[in-house]
Amino acid sequence: MGFLPADDPEVVVYIAIDNAKGVTQYGGTIVAPIAKNVLNAAISALNIEPRYDGMTKEYNYGDKRYYTVPNVIGMETKEAVSNLKEFKVEFSGSGNKVIHQSPSEGSYLAEGEVIRLMLGDE
């Protein structure tokens, strides 16, 4: 579920996927990319300008922190792990370069969740 603009919503998006298919079945990996596309299209259609005067979230001890997954495809394993320091990283395959990642770039995950990297030699 998402909405925008945050201070005076004009668009509300609710997306539900029944019987999702794939390796990971978290909302951040399956539904979030769809919601992102819909909200980006709404921003464009409604000519909503970006604002930079909002409030940043203040975290309390014990709160889960969420991060956007970066693209690490094509990186050496050491560099990829460095870019994914907020997450737990699991590897499969052989080689020293990332050829696939799950979840994909742009997914929104909680700190400590698993990112799976497939390695190869390209």
Buried (B, 14 or more C-beta within 10 A) or exposed (E): EBBBBEEEEEBEBEBEEEEEEEEBEBBBBBBBBEBBEBBEEBBEEEEBEEEEEEEEEEEEEEEEEEBEBBEBBEBBBEEBBEBBEBBEBEBEEEBEBBBEBBBBEBBBBEEEBEBBBBBEEE
